[in-house]
Amino acid sequence: MWTLPWGDADFPLRWRLIKTWFSRNLPLGEHRRASRVNKGERGIWQRRYWEHLIRDEIDFARHVDYIHWNPVKHGYVARVVDWPYSTFHRFVRDGGGLTKDWDDGGDDASFGERQ
């Protein structure tokens, strides 16, 4: 999740710049289908993105929870706290309503309970 500077709503440009920089600085080697190779695309990005304007604090919390749960959902780690790259650790440290055991007993439908 991010907030663009005031008066700037050019999501496509921002994403293109981020993807371009990241892709150029990541070593080659990921699996790519022939269609991606033919188009010169890396295999690390989904082709599209969906922008969403956060409506309120509940909507924000749901999206943060979704992002934090994704590494577990996709089998990279057993628990949210085990993913070292997550902003989850900052939310716990800075009192963002989550504790280290937030996902105990959770699944992608229920997650943990917010404090």
N, C-alpha and C positions, 0 to 999 in steps of 0.2 A: 504494500500500500504506500501511496505517496501523495504529497500535496504539491501541485505545481505552483510556481510563483504567481502572484496576483496579476491578473490580466493575460496569463498565458494558458491557453487550453489546447495547445498543439500536441496532443497525445501521440499521434502517429510519428511526428518528428522525434519526440523524446525517445520512444521505443526503438525507432530505427537507429538512433545514435547509440543507445545502450547496447543493442544487439550487435551492431557493427563493431564497437570497441571491444566488447567481450569476446566475440567470435574471432577477431584478429589476434587476441592475446591468449587464446586457449589453443594448446597443441591439437593438431589434427589426430584423428584416430577413432572417433565415434562411428558406430554403425550408421550408414546412410543408405536409404533405398535408392534405386536407380533414378526415380523421379526427382529426388533431391539433388543427386549428383548432376543430372542434366540441367537443373536450374541454378546450380552453383550454391545451393543451400546447405547449411550445416544441419546435422541431425540433433542438435541440442535444443532447438526452439520449436514450439508449436507454431503453426502458420499464422494463426490469428490471435487476437486478444479481445477481451470484452471489457470495456470501461464501465464503471459503475460509480455513480455518485452516492456517497454514504449519506443516508437520510437522517440518522439519529444515533445515539449512543448504543442502543441495542443492535442496530445494523452494523455498527463499527465492531462491536464485540463479537458478533457472529462471524464476520469476515476474518478477524484476527484469529479466532478459534479455528476456522477452516484452514488458514495458512499454517498455523502451528501443528495441526493434526496431519497435514499432507505427508510428511516423511514417514509417519507410522502407517498411514493408509496405503502407501506405495511400497511398504516393506523394507525401507532403508534402516529403520530402527524399531525396537520393541516399544519404546516409550518416548514421548515428546521430549523429555529432559535429556535424552541420549543424543539428540541431533545438535551438534556443536555450533552450527551456522544459524540457528534460529533466533529470532528476536524474542522468543519465549523467555530466554535467560534474562533479558533486559526487563521484561514485564514483571518477572518474579523479583528481581533485584530492586526495581524502582517503585514497587508497590502498585503495579498495574492490574490488581485484582486477581492475580494468579499465584498459586503456590507450586513448589517443585513437584508435588504429588497430584497436580491438577487432573491428570488423565488416568488416575488409578481406577480401574474397572470400567473405563470409558470405551466407547467405540465411536465410529464416525457419525453415529446418530445422536449420541448423548454427550460426548466429551466428558469433561469434568465439571465441577461446580465452581462458578466464580465466587470470590469472596465479596 
